[in-house]
Amino acid sequence: MQGSHQQSQQHDVIIVGGGMVGAALAARLGNAGKSVGLIEQGDAPAPPEGDYDLRISSLNARSLAFINASGTQLPEERSCPFRHIDVANQDGTGHSLFSAADSDMDDFGVFVENRTLQYALWQRLAVLPGVTCYTQCAPISTLASGDMRLVELDNGKTLSAPLVVGADGARSTLRELAGISVTHYDYHQRAMIINVETELPQQDVSWQVFTPTGPIAMLPLPGQRASLVWYDSDDATKAREQLDDDALKAAIEEAFPKRLGKLTRVVARASFPIKRQHAKRYIGKRLALIGDAAHVVHPLAGQGLNIGLHDADTLAELIIHGRDPGDHINLHRFEVQRRLANQAMIAATDSFHHLFTGARPMRQLGDLSLHIAERIPFAKRIMMQQANGLNPFKRR
Ligand SMILES: Cc1cc2nc3c(=O)[nH]c(=O)nc-3n(C[C@H](O)[C@H](O)[C@H](O)COP(=O)(O)OP(=O)(O)OC[C@H]3O[C@@H](n4cnc5c(N)ncnc54)[C@H](O)[C@@H]3O)c2cc1C
């Protein structure tokens, strides 16, 4: 690496990756008066308009609180709150309805397009004086030197900070440059996302039905719109992708529960491979990984982005209240807290997958777990609060 940190642009924290997780951390730190350099390989996001985008995420209570703490406003007209989560299996032998009111909450959170959230965060970054966004560039090398870490960019610039954070997604360059390896698992499943318009207005309930080949789910969007998620084997999904809109509409009306009603339009569709990945370490010398750079979980519980934002929340609190952002003790605390929580989420989503998509005896166990959740309110309450990123044993 060429420059020393005397010749480099200095910040309190450098964040690589301006996706939802990286931008949220930058906004939270910038809002607390920190100097942040945000490196994004793409352009600043464009304003969302027109039809709803395919990439939709649920944001739970803790994630929403974190986004609020950064001073970011989510546009209400493109967000859809949900108050109930309905989980069942296809043959009707297991069913559980989770309601926010049972946990003294107004709602479980909101569904929002990924691009709407990312745009709102970048709008906030644009008015925070401590935040500098370096777009269309990426790191090519990084080196810890004394109490700083240097990052050399492919546009010739060098930045330095006491802490560099990798929020550059599942194929993180920063993770690779730091020599951190991952464990990896392929579910041999794809999720086909289909945005539709419906005859019926969608309500404040998100539902998921487990079938032997994978779950099918409906995420409500504002008005008469919904985002459908159809998990299936690679081959079945690829065959379904060849269908024209009318044939796909017919296939959905046949496979999905009648409560969806008739479809008036297939707006957009795409499919994504389902994989799990976990970094062997979240930290290095004056370096931390957050979001998908640290972990990728099965999306069936809608928690991947949420746990990424919880990483950012935990790290932000340690940075804001500590003296040195990259202090080893702080980073060690971050790793311990977040690895435990993320490992638990990976185990939970993994067991959901194997319980409901596996062979018949496993599926019977899955049915039993839904019965337990439905019949024991205390168990249900704990499950709901954990899914919301809240501590179920803390008094509110
Ligand atoms: C089908 C599906 C459905 C999902 N549904 C949900 C849901 O309902 N709820 C939920 O919580 N999660 C959900 N997830 C997971 C969620 O989408 C991810 O966890 C989330 O997008 C991760 O955000 P991130 O910011 O960590 O990474 P990313 O979104 O991958 O962002 C990484 C950013 O870094 C930039 N970048 C990459 N490399 C470099 C580089 N070398 N230099 C500079 N910049 C770089 C990229 O351009 C990008 O802007 C779902 C995932 C899938 C596949």
PDBQT file of the ligand as one rigid body, heavy atoms in Angstrom, charges set to zero:
ROOT
HETATM    1  C1  LIG A 401     -35.517 -13.761  -1.489  1.00  0.00    +0.000 C 
HETATM    2  C2  LIG A 401     -35.049 -12.975  -0.302  1.00  0.00    +0.000 A 
HETATM    3  C3  LIG A 401     -35.982 -12.381   0.550  1.00  0.00    +0.000 A 
HETATM    4  C4  LIG A 401     -35.557 -11.670   1.701  1.00  0.00    +0.000 A 
HETATM    5  N1  LIG A 401     -36.491 -11.128   2.561  1.00  0.00    +0.000 NA
HETATM    6  C5  LIG A 401     -36.084 -10.531   3.706  1.00  0.00    +0.000 A 
HETATM    7  C6  LIG A 401     -37.031  -9.990   4.664  1.00  0.00    +0.000 A 
HETATM    8  O1  LIG A 401     -38.246 -10.022   4.479  1.00  0.00    +0.000 OA
HETATM    9  N2  LIG A 401     -36.553  -9.430   5.812  1.00  0.00    +0.000 N 
HETATM   10  C7  LIG A 401     -35.212  -9.366   6.081  1.00  0.00    +0.000 A 
HETATM   11  O2  LIG A 401     -34.837  -8.888   7.175  1.00  0.00    +0.000 OA
HETATM   12  N3  LIG A 401     -34.283  -9.830   5.177  1.00  0.00    +0.000 NA
HETATM   13  C8  LIG A 401     -34.688 -10.412   4.009  1.00  0.00    +0.000 A 
HETATM   14  N4  LIG A 401     -33.763 -10.878   3.120  1.00  0.00    +0.000 N 
HETATM   15  C9  LIG A 401     -32.324 -10.675   3.387  1.00  0.00    +0.000 C 
HETATM   16  C10 LIG A 401     -31.877  -9.258   3.028  1.00  0.00    +0.000 C 
HETATM   17  O3  LIG A 401     -32.251  -8.935   1.684  1.00  0.00    +0.000 OA
HETATM   18  C11 LIG A 401     -30.357  -9.123   3.184  1.00  0.00    +0.000 C 
HETATM   19  O4  LIG A 401     -29.991  -9.621   4.453  1.00  0.00    +0.000 OA
HETATM   20  C12 LIG A 401     -29.941  -7.657   3.077  1.00  0.00    +0.000 C 
HETATM   21  O5  LIG A 401     -30.172  -7.155   1.770  1.00  0.00    +0.000 OA
HETATM   22  C13 LIG A 401     -28.442  -7.487   3.386  1.00  0.00    +0.000 C 
HETATM   23  O6  LIG A 401     -28.116  -6.116   3.349  1.00  0.00    +0.000 OA
HETATM   24  P1  LIG A 401     -26.589  -5.658   3.334  1.00  0.00    +0.000 P 
HETATM   25  O7  LIG A 401     -26.640  -4.158   3.303  1.00  0.00    +0.000 OA
HETATM   26  O8  LIG A 401     -25.837  -6.354   4.406  1.00  0.00    +0.000 OA
HETATM   27  O9  LIG A 401     -25.992  -6.229   1.960  1.00  0.00    +0.000 OA
HETATM   28  P2  LIG A 401     -26.363  -5.843   0.472  1.00  0.00    +0.000 P 
HETATM   29  O10 LIG A 401     -27.799  -5.525   0.316  1.00  0.00    +0.000 OA
HETATM   30  O11 LIG A 401     -25.799  -6.934  -0.390  1.00  0.00    +0.000 OA
HETATM   31  O12 LIG A 401     -25.532  -4.477   0.196  1.00  0.00    +0.000 OA
HETATM   32  C14 LIG A 401     -24.156  -4.482  -0.006  1.00  0.00    +0.000 C 
HETATM   33  C15 LIG A 401     -23.751  -3.121  -0.596  1.00  0.00    +0.000 C 
HETATM   34  O13 LIG A 401     -22.332  -3.082  -0.728  1.00  0.00    +0.000 OA
HETATM   35  C16 LIG A 401     -21.974  -2.675  -2.033  1.00  0.00    +0.000 C 
HETATM   36  N5  LIG A 401     -20.691  -3.329  -2.348  1.00  0.00    +0.000 N 
HETATM   37  C17 LIG A 401     -20.474  -4.646  -2.600  1.00  0.00    +0.000 A 
HETATM   38  N6  LIG A 401     -19.174  -4.865  -2.802  1.00  0.00    +0.000 NA
HETATM   39  C18 LIG A 401     -18.544  -3.681  -2.665  1.00  0.00    +0.000 A 
HETATM   40  C19 LIG A 401     -17.198  -3.270  -2.751  1.00  0.00    +0.000 A 
HETATM   41  N7  LIG A 401     -16.221  -4.148  -3.021  1.00  0.00    +0.000 N 
HETATM   42  N8  LIG A 401     -16.904  -1.963  -2.539  1.00  0.00    +0.000 NA
HETATM   43  C20 LIG A 401     -17.884  -1.057  -2.265  1.00  0.00    +0.000 A 
HETATM   44  N9  LIG A 401     -19.184  -1.390  -2.189  1.00  0.00    +0.000 NA
HETATM   45  C21 LIG A 401     -19.499  -2.688  -2.370  1.00  0.00    +0.000 A 
HETATM   46  C22 LIG A 401     -23.118  -3.121  -2.919  1.00  0.00    +0.000 C 
HETATM   47  O14 LIG A 401     -23.176  -2.350  -4.133  1.00  0.00    +0.000 OA
HETATM   48  C23 LIG A 401     -24.309  -2.858  -2.000  1.00  0.00    +0.000 C 
HETATM   49  O15 LIG A 401     -24.761  -1.537  -2.096  1.00  0.00    +0.000 OA
HETATM   50  C24 LIG A 401     -34.165 -11.565   1.971  1.00  0.00    +0.000 A 
HETATM   51  C25 LIG A 401     -33.224 -12.146   1.088  1.00  0.00    +0.000 A 
HETATM   52  C26 LIG A 401     -33.660 -12.843  -0.037  1.00  0.00    +0.000 A 
HETATM   53  C27 LIG A 401     -32.628 -13.492  -0.954  1.00  0.00    +0.000 C 
ENDROOT
TORSDOF 0
